[in-house]
Every structure is written in structure tokens, then in C-alpha cells.
């Protein structure tokens, strides 16, 4: 099963991560890589483009979107045996980065499903 894990939170600027936090995240990334579950990881920009369609008309709107209350800062794509296993990895991430909110969403396709 594949899951996309990403962090959300208040859309406000935050300080760059400390060297200690970066080291702890590096250890977690190394561990998930050794376990063979990490498929991809990366950061996401603070601007996005929305593409909407309605009644056959496509509208493109460039951000940033000030009305957005959540900000997505980065992601990890993992492949694990169950949602429970994905939750355990997400809990470990939250313990490293502290207060905040993460989302776990199953990803379909690309693996024969």
C-alpha cells in the first residue's frame, strides 16, 4: 500500500529548521530508506496554481492563495504493508518535528491496483 504523508499547519512563515532538527530528519529518512519503504520525499513551494473546470470551461488561477488556512511544506511517499504501519511512521515524524498536523492519504495506481 502506498501512502502520501504531508505536513499541514497555519499558513504563516516559520523559522528555518535548526541543524539538530535537520539531523533528526536525516536519521528518519535514512531509516525509511534502509527499510525500503521510502519512494520519494521533497519540499513544496509556497505558491501553487489551481486548475478548475466547470461547464466545459477551464480556469487557471496562480497563487499564493491568502484565503488558504493551511500550508503544505513537504511530503514523503512511502510503500508499507498497512495503514497502521503508515501511521506509525507518521507518529515518529511528529515526535521529531513537534506540534502540528500531518495528513496520511492512500495513493492508488502505479502498483497494479
C-alpha atoms as an extended CHARMM CRD file, in Angstrom:
* protein
*
       113  EXT
         1         1  UNK       CA              0.0000000000        0.0000000000        0.0000000000  PROA      1               0.0000000000
         2         2  UNK       CA              1.2720000000        3.4370000000       -0.8910000000  PROA      2               0.0000000000
         3         3  UNK       CA              0.6470000000        6.4890000000        1.2510000000  PROA      3               0.0000000000
         4         4  UNK       CA              1.4110000000       10.1480000000        0.7980000000  PROA      4               0.0000000000
         5         5  UNK       CA              2.3300000000       11.8180000000        4.0820000000  PROA      5               0.0000000000
         6         6  UNK       CA              2.4920000000       15.5630000000        4.2980000000  PROA      6               0.0000000000
         7         7  UNK       CA              2.5130000000       18.2030000000        6.9650000000  PROA      7               0.0000000000
         8         8  UNK       CA             -0.0430000000       20.9760000000        7.1770000000  PROA      8               0.0000000000
         9         9  UNK       CA             -0.3810000000       23.8790000000        9.5130000000  PROA      9               0.0000000000
        10        10  UNK       CA             -1.1350000000       27.5640000000        9.8080000000  PROA      10              0.0000000000
        11        11  UNK       CA             -0.1250000000       29.4840000000        6.6950000000  PROA      11              0.0000000000
        12        12  UNK       CA              2.4260000000       31.6680000000        8.4120000000  PROA      12              0.0000000000
        13        13  UNK       CA              6.1680000000       31.9650000000        7.8960000000  PROA      13              0.0000000000
        14        14  UNK       CA              8.3060000000       29.8480000000       10.1570000000  PROA      14              0.0000000000
        15        15  UNK       CA             11.9840000000       29.9060000000       11.0360000000  PROA      15              0.0000000000
        16        16  UNK       CA             14.3110000000       27.6290000000        9.0740000000  PROA      16              0.0000000000
        17        17  UNK       CA             14.7710000000       24.2300000000       10.7330000000  PROA      17              0.0000000000
        18        18  UNK       CA             17.6060000000       24.0050000000       13.2630000000  PROA      18              0.0000000000
        19        19  UNK       CA             20.6820000000       21.8830000000       12.4870000000  PROA      19              0.0000000000
        20        20  UNK       CA             19.5190000000       19.4760000000       15.2180000000  PROA      20              0.0000000000
        21        21  UNK       CA             16.1020000000       19.0720000000       13.5930000000  PROA      21              0.0000000000
        22        22  UNK       CA             17.7010000000       18.5540000000       10.1890000000  PROA      22              0.0000000000
        23        23  UNK       CA             19.9590000000       15.8570000000       11.6890000000  PROA      23              0.0000000000
        24        24  UNK       CA             16.9820000000       14.0520000000       13.2580000000  PROA      24              0.0000000000
        25        25  UNK       CA             15.0390000000       14.2290000000        9.9840000000  PROA      25              0.0000000000
        26        26  UNK       CA             18.1050000000       12.9020000000        8.1640000000  PROA      26              0.0000000000
        27        27  UNK       CA             18.1770000000        9.9110000000       10.5020000000  PROA      27              0.0000000000
        28        28  UNK       CA             14.4810000000        9.1880000000        9.8610000000  PROA      28              0.0000000000
        29        29  UNK       CA             14.9490000000        9.4770000000        6.0960000000  PROA      29              0.0000000000
        30        30  UNK       CA             17.9610000000        7.1490000000        6.3020000000  PROA      30              0.0000000000
        31        31  UNK       CA             15.9560000000        4.6440000000        8.3420000000  PROA      31              0.0000000000
        32        32  UNK       CA             12.9880000000        4.6320000000        5.9550000000  PROA      32              0.0000000000
        33        33  UNK       CA             15.3850000000        4.2670000000        3.0270000000  PROA      33              0.0000000000
        34        34  UNK       CA             17.1260000000        1.2820000000        4.6830000000  PROA      34              0.0000000000
        35        35  UNK       CA             13.7070000000       -0.2500000000        5.4300000000  PROA      35              0.0000000000
        36        36  UNK       CA             12.9030000000        0.0220000000        1.7100000000  PROA      36              0.0000000000
        37        37  UNK       CA              9.6590000000        1.9350000000        2.2260000000  PROA      37              0.0000000000
        38        38  UNK       CA             10.6240000000        5.4590000000        1.1330000000  PROA      38              0.0000000000
        39        39  UNK       CA              9.7400000000        6.0280000000       -2.5290000000  PROA      39              0.0000000000
        40        40  UNK       CA             10.1330000000        9.8150000000       -2.6940000000  PROA      40              0.0000000000
        41        41  UNK       CA             10.4210000000       12.8690000000       -0.4950000000  PROA      41              0.0000000000
        42        42  UNK       CA             10.6090000000       16.5710000000       -1.1350000000  PROA      42              0.0000000000
        43        43  UNK       CA              9.5960000000       20.0730000000       -0.2470000000  PROA      43              0.0000000000
        44        44  UNK       CA              6.7920000000       22.0000000000       -1.8600000000  PROA      44              0.0000000000
        45        45  UNK       CA              6.8760000000       25.6250000000       -2.8840000000  PROA      45              0.0000000000
        46        46  UNK       CA              4.7420000000       28.2320000000       -1.1890000000  PROA      46              0.0000000000
        47        47  UNK       CA              2.9330000000       29.1460000000       -4.4180000000  PROA      47              0.0000000000
        48        48  UNK       CA              0.5780000000       26.9560000000       -6.3820000000  PROA      48              0.0000000000
        49        49  UNK       CA             -1.6280000000       27.1310000000       -9.4420000000  PROA      49              0.0000000000
        50        50  UNK       CA             -5.2270000000       25.9640000000       -9.3260000000  PROA      50              0.0000000000
        51        51  UNK       CA             -6.7410000000       24.4800000000      -12.4920000000  PROA      51              0.0000000000
        52        52  UNK       CA            -10.5400000000       24.2290000000      -12.3400000000  PROA      52              0.0000000000
        53        53  UNK       CA            -13.1180000000       23.1280000000      -14.8530000000  PROA      53              0.0000000000
        54        54  UNK       CA            -16.8060000000       23.9250000000      -14.8300000000  PROA      54              0.0000000000
        55        55  UNK       CA            -19.3400000000       23.5500000000      -17.6150000000  PROA      55              0.0000000000
        56        56  UNK       CA            -16.5720000000       22.8460000000      -20.1260000000  PROA      56              0.0000000000
        57        57  UNK       CA            -14.5720000000       25.9810000000      -19.2440000000  PROA      57              0.0000000000
        58        58  UNK       CA            -11.0950000000       25.6780000000      -17.7040000000  PROA      58              0.0000000000
        59        59  UNK       CA             -9.8870000000       28.4320000000      -15.3810000000  PROA      59              0.0000000000
        60        60  UNK       CA             -6.2750000000       28.7990000000      -14.2180000000  PROA      60              0.0000000000
        61        61  UNK       CA             -5.5060000000       30.8550000000      -11.1090000000  PROA      61              0.0000000000
        62        62  UNK       CA             -1.9860000000       31.4600000000       -9.8270000000  PROA      62              0.0000000000
        63        63  UNK       CA             -1.3510000000       31.6890000000       -6.0720000000  PROA      63              0.0000000000
        64        64  UNK       CA             -0.4080000000       32.3120000000       -3.3740000000  PROA      64              0.0000000000
        65        65  UNK       CA             -3.9250000000       31.9960000000       -2.0370000000  PROA      65              0.0000000000
        66        66  UNK       CA             -4.2980000000       34.2080000000        1.0100000000  PROA      66              0.0000000000
        67        67  UNK       CA             -7.6320000000       32.6480000000        1.9170000000  PROA      67              0.0000000000
        68        68  UNK       CA             -5.9150000000       29.2950000000        2.4220000000  PROA      68              0.0000000000
        69        69  UNK       CA             -5.6270000000       28.4640000000        6.0970000000  PROA      69              0.0000000000
        70        70  UNK       CA             -3.2750000000       25.5340000000        5.5890000000  PROA      70              0.0000000000
        71        71  UNK       CA              0.1680000000       25.2850000000        4.1220000000  PROA      71              0.0000000000
        72        72  UNK       CA              1.7880000000       22.1410000000        2.7800000000  PROA      72              0.0000000000
        73        73  UNK       CA              5.5170000000       22.2370000000        3.3990000000  PROA      73              0.0000000000
        74        74  UNK       CA              6.8370000000       18.8640000000        2.2990000000  PROA      74              0.0000000000
        75        75  UNK       CA              5.8850000000       15.2920000000        1.5690000000  PROA      75              0.0000000000
        76        76  UNK       CA              7.0100000000       11.6800000000        1.7360000000  PROA      76              0.0000000000
        77        77  UNK       CA              5.6850000000        8.8820000000       -0.4470000000  PROA      77              0.0000000000
        78        78  UNK       CA              6.0220000000        5.5330000000        1.3010000000  PROA      78              0.0000000000
        79        79  UNK       CA              5.0770000000        1.9540000000        0.4860000000  PROA      79              0.0000000000
        80        80  UNK       CA              4.1250000000       -0.1080000000        3.5210000000  PROA      80              0.0000000000
        81        81  UNK       CA              2.0190000000       -3.1730000000        4.3310000000  PROA      81              0.0000000000
        82        82  UNK       CA             -0.8520000000       -1.3460000000        6.0440000000  PROA      82              0.0000000000
        83        83  UNK       CA             -2.3130000000        1.9770000000        7.0730000000  PROA      83              0.0000000000
        84        84  UNK       CA             -1.3220000000        1.1440000000       10.6480000000  PROA      84              0.0000000000
        85        85  UNK       CA              2.3160000000        0.9600000000        9.5720000000  PROA      85              0.0000000000
        86        86  UNK       CA              1.9850000000        4.3240000000        7.7800000000  PROA      86              0.0000000000
        87        87  UNK       CA              0.5150000000        5.7790000000       10.9790000000  PROA      87              0.0000000000
        88        88  UNK       CA              3.4840000000        4.5290000000       12.9970000000  PROA      88              0.0000000000
        89        89  UNK       CA              5.9220000000        6.2770000000       10.6430000000  PROA      89              0.0000000000
        90        90  UNK       CA              3.8300000000        9.4510000000       10.7790000000  PROA      90              0.0000000000
        91        91  UNK       CA              3.8810000000        9.3520000000       14.5930000000  PROA      91              0.0000000000
        92        92  UNK       CA              7.6700000000        9.0940000000       14.5360000000  PROA      92              0.0000000000
        93        93  UNK       CA              7.8230000000       12.1170000000       12.2360000000  PROA      93              0.0000000000
        94        94  UNK       CA              5.5560000000       14.1530000000       14.5330000000  PROA      94              0.0000000000
        95        95  UNK       CA              7.7230000000       13.2630000000       17.5440000000  PROA      95              0.0000000000
        96        96  UNK       CA             10.7230000000       14.7460000000       15.7320000000  PROA      96              0.0000000000
        97        97  UNK       CA              9.1280000000       17.9430000000       14.4270000000  PROA      97              0.0000000000
        98        98  UNK       CA              6.8420000000       18.6220000000       17.3860000000  PROA      98              0.0000000000
        99        99  UNK       CA              3.4420000000       20.2460000000       17.4240000000  PROA      99              0.0000000000
       100       100  UNK       CA              1.4960000000       20.3930000000       14.1860000000  PROA      100             0.0000000000
       101       101  UNK       CA             -0.6190000000       18.2990000000       11.8840000000  PROA      101             0.0000000000
       102       102  UNK       CA              0.1870000000       15.6980000000        9.2480000000  PROA      102             0.0000000000
       103       103  UNK       CA             -2.0620000000       14.0960000000        6.6580000000  PROA      103             0.0000000000
       104       104  UNK       CA             -1.8590000000       10.4830000000        5.5230000000  PROA      104             0.0000000000
       105       105  UNK       CA             -3.5660000000        9.7040000000        2.2460000000  PROA      105             0.0000000000
       106       106  UNK       CA             -3.5300000000        6.4010000000        0.3690000000  PROA      106             0.0000000000
       107       107  UNK       CA             -2.2560000000        6.5690000000       -3.1980000000  PROA      107             0.0000000000
       108       108  UNK       CA             -3.7860000000        4.3010000000       -5.8270000000  PROA      108             0.0000000000
       109       109  UNK       CA             -2.2840000000        3.3000000000       -9.1550000000  PROA      109             0.0000000000
       110       110  UNK       CA              1.2220000000        2.6460000000      -10.3440000000  PROA      110             0.0000000000
       111       111  UNK       CA              1.4180000000       -0.6000000000       -8.3870000000  PROA      111             0.0000000000
       112       112  UNK       CA             -1.1300000000       -2.6860000000      -10.2760000000  PROA      112             0.0000000000
       113       113  UNK       CA             -4.2110000000       -1.5600000000       -8.3610000000  PROA      113             0.0000000000
